[in-house]
Amino acid sequence: MKLMCSSHRLLKLTFALLLTVSVAASGGYAQSKKKAAAKAPTKKNEKQAKDARKGNSKSKPAARNAKTDTKRSKSAATAKASAKKNSKESKRETAASKKAGRLSTAERRKAEAARRREAEERRRAAIAEQRRREQAAREARERRLAFERGLRTETVENIAKDITDGEDLQVRRAAVSALGHHAGTVVVMEAKTGKLLTVVNQDWAIKEGFKPCSTIKLVTGVAGINEQVIEGTDGLDYALAKSKNGYFQRVGSKVGNTKMIDYARKLGLGAPTGVNAAGETAGKLPYGNNNARIYSHGDDFEVTPLQLAVMVSALTNGGHKVVPRFSRPRTEQAVYAPRAAGDVGISKTSVEGVLPGMVGAAEYGTARRGVDASMGVAGKTGSCIGRGSWVGLFASVAPVEDPKYSVVVITRGQSERGRHAAAIAGQIYNTLRPRINRNPESLWAKRTMKPATANPPTAAADDDEEEADEMAVTEEHEVPAAADARVRQVAVQPVPKKLVQKTSQSKPVHPQVVITYDRSGADKPAPTRGTELTRPRVVKN
């Protein structure tokens, strides 16, 4: 047992001894290797130094290459560091973008929802506005229709109340039939005696005042001739026939408001006619109104159909006015006797100077579609807006060379115009045709009317103007120059713009202010006024 323990210890000691020897041997080998490694670079460096001394030309490129390699290494390192930095920044930006994207998507959705709501609100608002406008249009249409129905109803009721004693029932039936569904009034009078053959809707004809519209141009024309603003009538004839607004605004502005009112009174406006009926109105004159439209549209005038009948009769009677009278034998117990109201106090030349233009209205002007010009109708249409509706007028006499009847028609309504009133008068003249005996060869006709020109006017010469600027302010047309060099017109002074102002009845019109005239025929003798009037003729531009 003691022998076995000794053997075991011996083995352990032997193993320890061998391990110590191995470690010592390994340390010596490592030191030898380090010394050898330390000597090797020295030899190598010495060799490189020798090589450098032997060939500097070879070592310089190597040095440069070394520097280049160093720079490249540094650049590569810098690039790597920059790439790494960029990569980090990119990652941060990507993360921020993703976060912003999530926020942006939510915001976009929110904004899109807001836009949809706004679009829907706008759509609903547009629909509501459209419905409101449609409703307003329906209501306005209903009001117009109600207004129209009211006018027609009033006309029918008034006609039923008319006192027809002493009237010519045949003429009355013709007038009522011609008026038809129109809301209006008709006066048929003997031009030389004043006897009223019929008055349809007597309340309107006697007790109501109407805007005269373009029929006032007859007063402006007479005033212009008498005041020598117009010398010669070719331009006037055409302007009357075609109802040229600018022409009469320029002439009237030269005449002036005060004189215009004076001529209107002389021709029977602004005062009762003296008819034997109760409740006659005197009408209205435009005192203090310097708007040029009073000379072309009759703004601030009010006239009655009876006054217009008296005025056009005076024009064809050489200036003699009559008093309109109903023949009422049952009440007056007397035979009708004509009553003269005296002369208008204007030269016969000036009064008759507008007749050719009135004939022209029937032959080629504003009344051409409504009346038969072969009957010698001389008249003037009117179309304008007054008292909330359109007013259509036609004041006329026939035959012009020996006037027998005066027919005046006034209508009211949205679609009424002067040409429609002329058509109503035309039907009445057709009824009166058997009673009208024309004598174009009479002394009066030979003295006052020239033969027709070789180139008569045509209906398509140009557009009628009288109603155009009631719908919108339009550019005025120039009055054609006179074809006859013997007829000239004096220049009219410019109209200050302040004279053309909006009135209670109309929109403003800005007229041109010069009337052209032709002096080229000064060496030719001018026609003697009072002995010969020019007949309407075409004037080509």
C-alpha positions as CSV (number, residue, x, y, z in Angstrom):
1,M,0.0,0.0,0.0
2,K,2.8,2.4,0.8
3,L,4.6,1.4,-2.3
4,M,1.6,2.3,-4.5
5,C,1.3,5.8,-3.1
6,S,5.0,6.5,-3.8
7,S,4.6,5.5,-7.4
8,H,1.7,7.8,-7.9
9,R,3.5,10.8,-6.5
10,L,6.5,10.0,-8.7
11,L,4.3,10.2,-11.8
12,K,2.9,13.5,-10.8
13,L,6.3,15.0,-10.3
14,T,7.6,13.6,-13.6
15,F,4.6,15.2,-15.5
16,A,5.2,18.6,-13.8
17,L,8.9,18.5,-14.7
18,L,8.1,17.8,-18.3
19,L,5.6,20.6,-18.5
20,T,8.1,23.0,-17.1
21,V,10.7,22.0,-19.6
22,S,8.2,22.5,-22.5
23,V,7.2,26.0,-21.4
24,A,10.8,27.0,-21.2
25,A,11.6,25.7,-24.6
26,S,8.6,27.5,-26.1
27,G,9.7,30.9,-24.6
28,G,13.2,30.6,-26.0
29,Y,11.8,29.8,-29.5
30,A,9.5,32.8,-29.4
31,Q,12.4,35.2,-28.4
32,S,14.5,33.8,-31.3
33,K,11.7,34.4,-33.7
34,K,11.2,38.0,-32.5
35,K,14.9,38.8,-32.9
36,A,15.0,37.4,-36.4
37,A,11.8,39.4,-37.3
38,A,13.5,42.6,-35.9
39,K,16.6,42.1,-38.0
40,A,14.7,41.3,-41.2
41,P,13.2,44.8,-41.7
42,T,16.5,46.4,-41.2
43,K,18.0,44.4,-44.0
44,K,15.0,45.1,-46.2
45,N,15.2,48.9,-45.5
46,E,18.9,48.9,-46.2
47,K,18.2,47.2,-49.5
48,Q,15.4,49.8,-50.3
49,A,17.8,52.6,-49.5
50,K,20.4,51.2,-51.8
51,D,17.8,50.8,-54.5
52,A,16.7,54.4,-53.9
53,R,20.3,55.6,-54.3
54,K,20.8,53.6,-57.4
55,G,17.7,54.9,-59.2
56,N,15.9,58.0,-58.0
57,S,13.9,58.0,-61.1
58,K,12.4,54.7,-60.2
59,S,11.7,55.6,-56.5
60,K,9.9,58.9,-57.3
61,P,6.9,57.3,-59.1
62,A,6.8,54.9,-56.3
63,A,6.6,57.7,-53.8
64,R,4.0,59.4,-55.8
65,N,2.1,56.2,-56.0
66,A,2.4,55.9,-52.3
67,K,1.1,59.4,-51.8
68,T,-1.7,58.7,-54.2
69,D,-2.5,55.5,-52.5
70,T,-2.5,57.4,-49.2
71,K,-4.9,60.0,-50.6
72,R,-7.0,57.4,-52.1
73,S,-7.1,55.6,-48.8
74,K,-8.1,58.8,-47.1
75,S,-10.7,59.6,-49.8
76,A,-12.0,56.1,-49.5
77,A,-12.1,56.5,-45.8
78,T,-13.8,59.9,-46.1
79,A,-16.3,58.5,-48.6
80,K,-17.0,55.6,-46.4
81,A,-17.5,57.8,-43.5
82,S,-19.7,60.1,-45.6
83,A,-21.6,57.2,-46.9
84,K,-22.1,55.9,-43.5
85,K,-23.3,59.4,-42.3
86,N,-25.5,59.7,-45.3
87,S,-26.9,56.3,-44.7
88,K,-27.8,57.3,-41.2
89,E,-29.3,60.6,-42.3
90,S,-31.2,58.7,-45.0
91,K,-32.5,56.3,-42.5
92,R,-33.6,59.2,-40.3
93,E,-35.1,61.0,-43.3
94,T,-36.9,57.8,-44.4
95,A,-38.2,57.4,-40.9
96,A,-39.4,61.0,-40.9
97,S,-40.9,60.7,-44.3
98,K,-42.8,57.6,-43.3
99,K,-44.1,59.5,-40.3
100,A,-44.8,62.6,-42.3
101,G,-46.5,60.3,-44.9
102,R,-48.7,58.9,-42.3
103,L,-49.6,62.4,-41.2
104,S,-49.9,63.7,-44.8
105,T,-52.2,60.9,-45.7
106,A,-54.5,61.7,-42.8
107,E,-54.4,65.4,-43.6
108,R,-55.1,64.7,-47.3
109,R,-58.0,62.6,-46.4
110,K,-59.2,65.3,-44.0
111,A,-58.7,68.0,-46.7
112,E,-60.4,65.9,-49.3
113,A,-63.4,65.4,-47.0
114,A,-63.5,69.2,-46.4
115,R,-63.4,69.8,-50.2
116,R,-66.2,67.3,-50.8
117,R,-68.2,69.0,-48.1
118,E,-67.6,72.4,-49.7
119,A,-68.4,71.1,-53.1
120,E,-71.6,69.6,-51.9
121,E,-72.5,72.9,-50.1
122,R,-71.8,74.8,-53.3
123,R,-73.9,72.3,-55.3
124,R,-76.8,72.7,-52.9
125,A,-76.4,76.4,-52.9
126,A,-76.4,76.5,-56.7
127,I,-79.5,74.3,-56.8
128,A,-81.2,76.5,-54.3
129,E,-80.2,79.7,-56.2
130,Q,-81.5,78.1,-59.4
131,R,-84.7,77.2,-57.8
132,R,-85.0,80.7,-56.3
133,R,-84.4,82.3,-59.8
134,E,-86.9,79.9,-61.4
135,Q,-89.4,80.8,-58.7
136,A,-88.8,84.5,-59.1
137,A,-89.2,84.1,-62.9
138,R,-92.4,82.2,-62.4
139,E,-93.7,84.9,-60.0
140,A,-92.6,87.7,-62.4
141,R,-94.3,85.9,-65.3
142,E,-97.4,85.4,-63.2
143,R,-97.4,89.1,-62.3
144,R,-97.0,90.1,-65.9
145,L,-99.8,87.8,-67.0
146,A,-101.9,89.1,-64.1
147,F,-101.1,92.6,-65.2
148,E,-101.9,91.8,-68.8
149,R,-105.2,90.2,-67.8
150,G,-106.0,93.1,-65.6
151,L,-105.5,95.5,-68.6
152,R,-107.6,93.5,-70.9
153,T,-110.3,93.0,-68.2
154,E,-110.3,96.7,-67.6
155,T,-110.6,97.4,-71.3
156,V,-113.6,95.0,-71.7
157,E,-115.3,96.5,-68.6
158,N,-114.7,100.1,-69.9
159,I,-116.0,99.2,-73.4
160,A,-119.2,97.8,-71.8
161,K,-119.7,101.1,-70.0
162,D,-119.2,103.3,-73.1
163,I,-122.0,105.6,-74.0
164,T,-122.7,104.9,-77.6
165,D,-125.5,107.3,-78.3
166,G,-124.9,109.2,-81.5
167,E,-121.9,107.0,-82.5
168,D,-121.6,105.4,-85.9
169,L,-122.3,101.8,-84.9
170,Q,-120.8,100.3,-88.1
171,V,-117.5,102.1,-87.4
172,R,-117.7,101.2,-83.7
173,R,-118.1,97.5,-84.5
174,A,-115.2,97.7,-86.8
175,A,-113.0,99.4,-84.2
176,V,-114.0,96.9,-81.4
177,S,-113.3,94.0,-83.7
178,A,-109.9,95.4,-84.8
179,L,-108.9,96.0,-81.2
180,G,-109.7,92.4,-80.4
181,H,-107.8,91.0,-77.4
182,H,-105.6,94.1,-77.1
183,A,-105.9,96.3,-74.1
184,G,-106.4,99.8,-75.5
185,T,-108.5,102.5,-76.9
186,V,-109.6,103.8,-80.3
187,V,-110.7,107.2,-81.5
188,V,-112.2,107.7,-85.0
189,M,-113.0,111.4,-85.8
190,E,-113.9,113.4,-88.8
191,A,-110.8,115.4,-89.4
192,K,-112.4,118.6,-90.6
193,T,-115.4,118.8,-88.3
194,G,-114.3,117.1,-85.1
195,K,-117.3,114.8,-85.0
196,L,-116.5,111.6,-83.1
197,L,-117.7,108.6,-85.1
198,T,-116.7,106.3,-82.2
199,V,-114.6,106.3,-79.1
200,V,-113.8,102.8,-77.9
201,N,-112.9,102.6,-74.2
202,Q,-113.9,106.1,-73.5
203,D,-112.4,106.2,-70.0
204,W,-108.9,105.7,-71.4
205,A,-109.5,108.0,-74.3
206,I,-110.8,110.9,-72.3
207,K,-109.7,110.4,-68.7
208,E,-106.3,108.8,-69.0
209,G,-103.0,110.3,-70.0
210,F,-100.4,108.2,-72.0
211,K,-96.8,108.7,-72.8
212,P,-96.8,109.8,-76.5
213,C,-93.6,107.9,-77.4
214,S,-92.4,108.7,-80.9
215,T,-95.6,110.5,-81.9
216,I,-94.0,113.5,-80.1
217,K,-91.6,113.7,-83.1
218,L,-94.3,115.5,-85.0
219,V,-94.1,118.4,-82.5
220,T,-90.3,118.3,-82.7
221,G,-90.5,118.4,-86.5
222,V,-92.9,121.3,-86.7
223,A,-90.8,123.2,-84.1
224,G,-87.6,122.5,-86.0
225,I,-89.0,123.8,-89.3
226,N,-90.6,126.9,-87.8
227,E,-87.4,127.8,-85.8
228,Q,-85.3,127.3,-88.9
229,V,-83.3,124.6,-87.2
230,I,-84.2,122.4,-90.2
231,E,-84.1,123.9,-93.7
232,G,-85.5,121.5,-96.3
233,T,-87.3,118.4,-95.4
234,D,-85.8,115.4,-97.2
235,G,-83.8,114.4,-94.1
236,L,-86.8,115.2,-91.9
237,D,-89.1,113.0,-94.1
238,Y,-86.8,110.0,-93.8
239,A,-86.3,110.5,-90.1
240,L,-90.1,110.7,-89.5
241,A,-90.8,107.7,-91.7
242,K,-88.1,105.5,-90.0
243,S,-88.5,107.2,-86.6
244,K,-84.9,108.1,-86.1
245,N,-84.4,109.0,-82.5
246,G,-81.0,110.7,-82.8
247,Y,-82.2,113.1,-85.4
248,F,-85.0,114.4,-83.3
249,Q,-82.9,114.6,-80.1
250,R,-80.4,116.8,-82.0
251,V,-83.1,119.0,-83.5
252,G,-85.1,119.3,-80.3
253,S,-82.0,120.1,-78.2
254,K,-81.4,123.1,-80.5
255,V,-85.0,124.2,-80.1
256,G,-84.9,123.8,-76.4
257,N,-87.4,122.8,-73.7
258,T,-89.3,126.1,-73.4
259,K,-90.0,126.4,-77.1
260,M,-90.8,122.7,-77.4
261,I,-93.5,123.1,-74.7
262,D,-94.9,126.2,-76.4
263,Y,-95.3,124.3,-79.7
264,A,-96.9,121.3,-78.0
265,R,-99.5,123.6,-76.4
266,K,-100.2,125.3,-79.7
267,L,-100.8,121.9,-81.3
268,G,-103.3,120.9,-78.6
269,L,-101.2,119.1,-76.0
270,G,-101.3,119.9,-72.3
271,A,-104.9,121.3,-72.3
272,P,-108.4,119.8,-72.5
273,T,-109.8,119.5,-76.0
274,G,-113.2,120.7,-74.9
275,V,-115.0,117.4,-75.7
276,N,-118.5,117.2,-74.5
277,A,-117.8,114.5,-72.0
278,A,-117.1,114.6,-68.3
279,G,-113.7,114.0,-66.7
280,E,-111.4,115.0,-69.5
281,T,-107.8,115.2,-68.4
282,A,-105.4,117.9,-69.6
283,G,-102.4,115.6,-69.9
284,K,-98.9,116.7,-68.9
285,L,-96.0,118.7,-70.3
286,P,-92.3,118.2,-69.4
287,Y,-91.6,121.5,-67.6
288,G,-88.0,121.7,-66.5
289,N,-86.9,118.5,-68.2
290,N,-83.8,119.1,-70.4
291,N,-83.3,115.4,-71.3
292,A,-83.0,115.0,-75.0
293,R,-85.4,112.1,-74.9
294,I,-88.4,114.5,-74.5
295,Y,-87.9,115.3,-78.2
296,S,-87.8,111.7,-79.4
297,H,-89.6,109.5,-76.9
298,G,-91.9,112.0,-75.1
299,D,-90.5,111.5,-71.7
300,D,-92.5,113.3,-69.0
301,F,-95.3,114.1,-71.5
302,E,-98.8,112.7,-71.1
303,V,-101.4,112.9,-73.9
304,T,-104.9,111.6,-74.6
305,P,-106.0,109.9,-77.8
306,L,-108.4,112.8,-78.3
307,Q,-105.5,115.3,-78.1
308,L,-103.5,113.3,-80.7
309,A,-106.6,113.2,-83.0
310,V,-106.9,117.0,-82.8
311,M,-103.1,117.4,-83.4
312,V,-102.9,115.3,-86.6
313,S,-106.1,116.8,-87.9
314,A,-104.6,120.3,-87.5
315,L,-101.5,119.2,-89.4
316,T,-103.6,118.2,-92.4
317,N,-106.0,121.2,-92.0
318,G,-103.3,123.7,-92.6
319,G,-103.1,124.6,-88.9
320,H,-106.9,124.8,-88.1
321,K,-107.9,123.0,-84.9
322,V,-111.2,121.4,-84.2
323,V,-113.1,120.5,-81.0
324,P,-114.0,116.9,-80.8
325,R,-117.7,116.4,-80.1
326,F,-120.0,113.4,-79.5
327,S,-123.3,113.7,-81.4
328,R,-125.7,113.2,-78.5
329,P,-129.2,114.1,-79.9
330,R,-131.0,112.4,-77.1
331,T,-129.3,114.5,-74.4
332,E,-128.5,117.7,-76.2
333,Q,-131.6,117.9,-78.3
334,A,-129.7,119.6,-81.1
335,V,-128.2,118.8,-84.4
336,Y,-124.5,118.3,-84.3
337,A,-122.6,121.5,-85.4
338,P,-118.8,121.5,-85.7
339,R,-116.8,123.9,-83.5
340,A,-113.5,125.4,-84.4
341,A,-110.9,126.0,-81.8
342,G,-109.0,128.4,-84.0
343,D,-105.6,128.2,-85.6
344,V,-102.5,126.7,-84.0
345,G,-100.6,130.0,-84.5
346,I,-97.8,128.3,-86.5
347,S,-97.1,129.0,-90.2
348,K,-98.8,126.7,-92.6
349,T,-95.5,125.8,-94.2
350,S,-94.1,124.5,-90.9
351,V,-97.3,122.6,-90.1
352,E,-97.5,120.9,-93.4
353,G,-93.8,120.2,-93.4
354,V,-94.2,116.9,-91.5
355,L,-96.9,115.4,-93.8
356,P,-94.5,113.8,-96.3
357,G,-92.7,112.0,-93.5
358,M,-96.1,110.8,-92.2
359,V,-96.9,109.5,-95.6
360,G,-93.5,107.8,-95.7
361,A,-94.3,106.0,-92.5
362,A,-97.2,104.2,-94.2
363,E,-95.3,103.7,-97.5
364,Y,-91.9,102.5,-96.4
365,G,-91.5,103.3,-92.7
366,T,-92.6,102.0,-89.3
367,A,-96.3,101.6,-90.3
368,R,-95.7,100.0,-93.7
369,R,-96.9,96.5,-92.6
370,G,-100.1,97.7,-90.9
371,V,-101.9,100.1,-93.3
372,D,-102.7,100.3,-97.0
373,A,-100.6,103.2,-98.3
374,S,-102.8,103.4,-101.4
375,M,-105.5,105.0,-99.2
376,G,-103.3,108.0,-98.6
377,V,-102.8,107.3,-94.9
378,A,-100.4,109.8,-93.2
379,G,-99.5,108.7,-89.7
380,K,-96.9,108.3,-87.0
381,T,-96.2,105.3,-84.8
382,G,-94.9,105.2,-81.3
383,S,-93.4,102.5,-79.2
384,C,-92.0,103.0,-75.7
385,I,-92.3,102.0,-72.0
386,G,-94.7,103.9,-69.8
387,R,-96.5,103.2,-66.6
388,G,-94.9,99.8,-66.2
389,S,-95.8,98.4,-69.6
390,W,-95.1,98.9,-73.3
391,V,-97.3,101.5,-75.1
392,G,-98.0,101.2,-78.8
393,L,-99.5,104.2,-80.6
394,F,-100.6,105.2,-84.1
395,A,-102.0,108.7,-84.9
396,S,-103.1,109.2,-88.4
397,V,-105.3,110.9,-91.0
398,A,-106.6,109.8,-94.5
399,P,-106.5,110.7,-97.3
400,V,-103.6,113.1,-96.9
401,E,-104.6,115.4,-99.8
402,D,-108.1,115.9,-98.5
403,P,-108.3,114.6,-94.9
404,K,-111.6,113.1,-94.0
405,Y,-110.9,110.8,-91.0
406,S,-108.5,110.8,-88.1
407,V,-107.8,107.4,-86.5
408,V,-105.8,107.1,-83.3
409,V,-105.0,103.8,-81.6
410,I,-103.2,103.4,-78.2
411,T,-102.5,99.9,-76.8
412,R,-100.8,98.7,-73.6
413,G,-99.1,95.4,-72.8
414,Q,-95.9,93.5,-72.8
415,S,-96.0,92.8,-76.5
416,E,-97.5,96.0,-77.7
417,R,-95.7,98.2,-80.2
418,G,-96.6,101.0,-82.6
419,R,-96.7,98.7,-85.6
420,H,-99.5,96.7,-83.9
421,A,-101.4,99.9,-83.2
422,A,-101.0,100.7,-86.9
423,A,-102.4,97.3,-87.9
424,I,-105.5,97.9,-85.8
425,A,-105.9,101.3,-87.5
426,G,-105.4,99.6,-90.9
427,Q,-108.4,97.4,-90.3
428,I,-110.5,100.4,-89.4
429,Y,-109.5,102.2,-92.6
430,N,-110.4,99.1,-94.6
431,T,-113.9,99.5,-93.2
432,L,-113.9,103.2,-94.1
433,R,-112.6,102.6,-97.6
434,P,-116.0,102.9,-99.3
435,R,-116.3,106.4,-97.7
436,I,-112.9,107.6,-98.7
437,N,-112.6,109.1,-102.2
438,R,-109.1,109.9,-103.1
439,N,-108.3,112.7,-105.6
440,P,-104.5,112.8,-106.1
441,E,-105.1,115.3,-108.9
442,S,-106.7,117.9,-106.6
443,L,-105.2,121.3,-106.4
444,W,-104.1,120.8,-102.8
445,A,-102.3,117.5,-103.8
446,K,-100.6,119.1,-106.8
447,R,-99.5,122.0,-104.6
448,T,-98.1,120.0,-101.8
449,M,-96.9,116.6,-103.0
450,K,-94.1,115.8,-105.5
451,P,-94.3,112.8,-107.8
452,A,-92.7,109.6,-106.5
453,T,-89.0,109.4,-107.0
454,A,-87.4,107.1,-109.5
455,N,-85.9,105.0,-106.7
456,P,-88.6,104.6,-104.1
457,P,-87.6,103.6,-100.5
458,T,-87.7,99.9,-99.7
459,A,-88.9,98.3,-96.4
460,A,-85.4,96.9,-95.9
461,A,-83.7,100.3,-96.2
462,D,-82.6,100.0,-92.5
463,D,-84.1,99.0,-89.2
464,D,-86.7,101.0,-87.3
465,E,-85.3,102.7,-84.3
466,E,-88.1,103.9,-82.2
467,E,-88.3,101.0,-79.8
468,A,-84.7,99.8,-80.0
469,D,-83.2,101.8,-77.1
470,E,-86.2,101.1,-74.8
471,M,-84.8,97.6,-74.6
472,A,-81.1,98.6,-74.4
473,V,-79.1,101.7,-75.0
474,T,-78.0,101.4,-78.7
475,E,-75.8,103.3,-80.9
476,E,-77.7,105.9,-82.9
477,H,-77.7,105.7,-86.7
478,E,-76.7,108.6,-88.7
479,V,-79.4,110.4,-90.7
480,P,-78.8,109.7,-94.4
481,A,-77.6,112.8,-96.3
482,A,-80.2,114.4,-98.6
483,A,-80.1,113.1,-102.2
484,D,-81.3,116.5,-103.5
485,A,-78.5,119.0,-103.3
486,R,-81.1,121.8,-103.1
487,V,-82.2,120.5,-99.7
488,R,-79.8,121.4,-96.8
489,Q,-79.9,121.2,-93.1
490,V,-78.2,123.6,-90.7
491,A,-75.7,122.3,-88.2
492,V,-77.1,121.7,-84.7
493,Q,-74.9,122.7,-81.7
494,P,-73.6,119.9,-79.6
495,V,-75.8,118.6,-76.8
496,P,-74.0,118.5,-73.4
497,K,-74.0,115.1,-72.0
498,K,-75.6,116.4,-68.8
499,L,-78.8,117.0,-70.8
500,V,-79.2,113.3,-71.4
501,Q,-80.0,111.9,-68.0
502,K,-82.1,109.0,-66.8
503,T,-85.7,109.9,-66.1
504,S,-88.5,108.2,-64.2
505,Q,-89.8,106.7,-67.4
506,S,-86.7,105.7,-69.4
507,K,-83.1,104.8,-69.6
508,P,-80.6,107.4,-70.8
509,V,-79.7,107.8,-74.4
510,H,-76.5,109.5,-75.5
511,P,-77.3,111.1,-78.8
512,Q,-74.9,112.2,-81.6
513,V,-75.0,115.9,-81.9
514,V,-74.4,116.9,-85.5
515,I,-76.8,117.0,-88.4
516,T,-75.0,116.7,-91.7
517,Y,-75.9,118.8,-94.6
518,D,-75.0,119.2,-98.3
519,R,-74.0,122.6,-99.7
520,S,-72.8,121.2,-103.0
521,G,-75.9,122.3,-104.7
522,A,-75.9,125.9,-103.5
523,D,-76.0,127.2,-107.1
524,K,-79.3,125.4,-107.6
525,P,-82.5,127.3,-106.7
526,A,-84.0,126.0,-103.4
527,P,-87.7,125.1,-103.4
528,T,-90.0,127.8,-102.1
529,R,-91.4,126.8,-98.7
530,G,-95.2,127.0,-98.6
531,T,-95.6,126.2,-102.3
532,E,-94.1,122.7,-102.5
533,L,-93.3,120.0,-100.0
534,T,-91.0,117.1,-100.6
535,R,-92.5,113.7,-100.8
536,P,-90.7,110.9,-99.0
537,R,-87.8,109.5,-101.0
538,V,-85.1,106.9,-100.5
539,V,-81.7,108.2,-99.5
540,K,-78.9,105.7,-100.1
541,N,-75.9,105.7,-97.9
